[in-house]
Amino acid sequence: MSELRSILRAAAERLAGSGIASPSADACLLLEHAWGKTGEQLRRAALMGDVLPDEVATRYEALVDERAARVPLQHLTGRAHFRHLELRVGPGVFVPRPETELIVDLGLAHAPHGGVLVDLCTGAAPIPLAVKQERPDLSVHAIELSEHAYAWAAANRDRLALDVEIVNGPAQHAFPDLLGQVDVVLSNPPYIPVGMVPIDPEVRDHDPEIALYGGSHDGLRIPLEVADRAFDLLRPGGVLIMEHAETQGDSLPGALSRRGWVETRDEADLTGRPRFAMARRPA
Ligand SMILES: C[S@@+](CC[C@H](N)C(=O)[O-])C[C@H]1O[C@@H](n2cnc3c(N)ncnc32)[C@H](O)[C@@H]1O
């Protein structure tokens, strides 16, 4: 049996030494996972001066080792939080990011009651599942190219029992049955310029390549192909909102304008960085 606080402190120091940005939070979340406790139960145990059972300590040590080797926290816990949802994630699927949560607010603001919303390049399906949970009146559809990611998406949909159509295939040919009928298209496509390798090992070594790279040196080949399909899916006056890299805040809206979109603009994330291109199909 070992004293809880000193174990947590040692784990946080180890993670900090490995360059983890949030070592204390990660140390606590891994211990919650290893011990099967909630955050509140863990805080209470620490306050009471509880000790850690040996078998939990062994399990915890192995998890901290893996995290120190920069395996993503979400792959170790198997969970990612997105808006009000807890999603299952792991190898083979892009881990949903907190900054993407904003695209749901932007999309819902443009979705009429009872409307149709499509998410292109859905990954683990954070966007369509959050949309459906928050706006059950909407008809929600999503597509994902990778078979592995699609399996995570479908499993998340089934476990959360949300009525969302999710299909496995290329966004460039998505939903021929919905052409001209969609009110809002959302997308967080792969957009990293080819040759620009992410610095964080969690991203570089663990997010699938198909989820990262946009297929050209400016990273916009796949996003623009996806936008072309969104154009065909949207009803006249319908809205596209697409996440992009902060370096693409001028280039993506500019390219959309040249392709016939109107009211093209860019929206910043909560830290003020340009991250979401918005455009309307002409009425
Ligand atoms: C940046 S990830 C985003 C995933 C999810 N939307 C999210 O925000 O967590 C991009 C996703 O697009 C998928 N993808 C890549 N090319 C695609 C294509 N042509 N059609 C459909 N999905 C594609 C990848 O497999 C990956 O799951």
The ligand as a MOL file (V3000), in Angstrom:
LIG
                    3D

  0  0  0     0  0            999 V3000
M  V30 BEGIN CTAB
M  V30 COUNTS 27 29 0 0 0
M  V30 BEGIN ATOM
M  V30 1 C -9.1350 15.8020 -38.6880 0
M  V30 2 S -10.0030 14.2730 -38.6080 0 CHG=1
M  V30 3 C -11.5150 14.8710 -37.8850 0
M  V30 4 C -12.4390 13.8180 -37.3560 0
M  V30 5 C -13.6640 14.3790 -36.6420 0
M  V30 6 N -14.4650 15.2020 -37.5290 0
M  V30 7 C -13.2540 15.1830 -35.4340 0
M  V30 8 O -13.3880 16.4160 -35.4530 0
M  V30 9 O -12.7890 14.5680 -34.4620 0 CHG=-1
M  V30 10 C -10.4310 14.0100 -40.3200 0
M  V30 11 C -11.2130 12.7420 -40.6090 0
M  V30 12 O -11.5020 12.6970 -42.0060 0
M  V30 13 C -11.3770 11.3610 -42.4710 0
M  V30 14 N -11.1890 11.4460 -43.9290 0
M  V30 15 C -10.0450 11.7050 -44.6110 0
M  V30 16 N -10.2970 11.7730 -45.9250 0
M  V30 17 C -11.6250 11.5500 -46.0810 0
M  V30 18 C -12.4960 11.4990 -47.2150 0
M  V30 19 N -12.0520 11.6940 -48.4450 0
M  V30 20 N -13.8070 11.2410 -46.9990 0
M  V30 21 C -14.2860 11.0260 -45.7540 0
M  V30 22 N -13.5130 11.0610 -44.6430 0
M  V30 23 C -12.1950 11.3310 -44.8040 0
M  V30 24 C -10.2240 10.8180 -41.6820 0
M  V30 25 O -10.2010 9.4160 -41.6710 0
M  V30 26 C -10.4850 11.4440 -40.3070 0
M  V30 27 O -11.3200 10.6160 -39.5400 0
M  V30 END ATOM
M  V30 BEGIN BOND
M  V30 1 1 1 2
M  V30 2 1 2 3
M  V30 3 1 2 10
M  V30 4 1 3 4
M  V30 5 1 4 5
M  V30 6 1 5 6
M  V30 7 1 5 7
M  V30 8 2 7 8
M  V30 9 1 7 9
M  V30 10 1 10 11
M  V30 11 1 11 12
M  V30 12 1 11 26
M  V30 13 1 12 13
M  V30 14 1 13 14
M  V30 15 1 13 24
M  V30 16 1 14 15
M  V30 17 1 14 23
M  V30 18 2 15 16
M  V30 19 1 16 17
M  V30 20 1 17 18
M  V30 21 2 17 23
M  V30 22 1 18 19
M  V30 23 2 18 20
M  V30 24 1 20 21
M  V30 25 2 21 22
M  V30 26 1 22 23
M  V30 27 1 24 25
M  V30 28 1 24 26
M  V30 29 1 26 27
M  V30 END BOND
M  V30 END CTAB
M  END
